């Protein structure tokens, strides 16, 4: 069963695939709940409101003129006759393409100097990730159709990362025949607050959603998979962590009885950063964003460093002494 996070991602991918306005009346109950989330995330744009005619609220097949009588606003359907107006039949939405591009660039830490280029209608080059071009398309068949221009045009983009929503119909396993790496939007990215997170390409699909959905505190303030943390003085709900941050806190939890050096902690977490705090640094463009401020707040609140010995330890009770220093070194 899909989680709310997966449902919201599925609706975003569907709207992006369509690329045009979709009537809210046609959405299922779960999709309408997801629409509320997409509105909060400012991921969707409303279409113009038509007050003169609307879809019939009964059959949903025909449009008719809107009129008012003693029962309120009605729709005169050519088949069903007059029927009470459903306001959702007059509301339309589309995904904001620029929003999606910004969020994908943020999730992949694409440098600001890497500009976004429109390659073809519905296909963009959104920058570089691990020195390889990133191509975003509404559908995989668009990538195939414009493959010559994308991969062998004035700018050669072989061995690109290609991101598209999951195909609505059947598709062969490797439609790009090895010329690029294909990532399906719903499988490779997930919500992180109102931003997007790039999931580990080498993690199993079954384990990825758990990273976002298991939020209950199990190990002290941490969830069972250490993907989120609860702070008493953080009023914005559970703080979602990146996979690297979660691994770091898990390593600190395992060594919570005794302070350890940065080298030991990072080795236990399987990370190659020199200092734990490096995983929580915030770029200037992301300052003030709760998605990034939350993990830093958790780190500053829960991790202390013994100044003389350079040792790190969790401080779950909030105690401090002269040998400890709130992290920032």
Secondary structure, DSSP 8 states (H G I E B T S, - for coil): ---HHHHHHHHHHHHHHH-S-EEGGGS-HHHHHHHHHHHHTT-EEE----SSEEE-TTTSS-EEEEEEETTEEEEEETTTEEEE--GGGG-EEEE-HHHHHHHHHHHTT--TTS--EEEETTEEEEEEETTEEEEEES-HHHHHHTHHHHHHSSSB-TTEEEEE---SS---TTTTTTSEEEEEHHHHEEEETTEEEE--TTS-HHHHTHHHH--SEEETTEETTSSEE--TT-TTS-EE--HHHHHHHHHHHHTTTS-EEHHHHHHHHT---SSGGGGG---GGGTT-HHHHHHHHHHHHHEEEETTTTEEEE-TT----TTEEES--
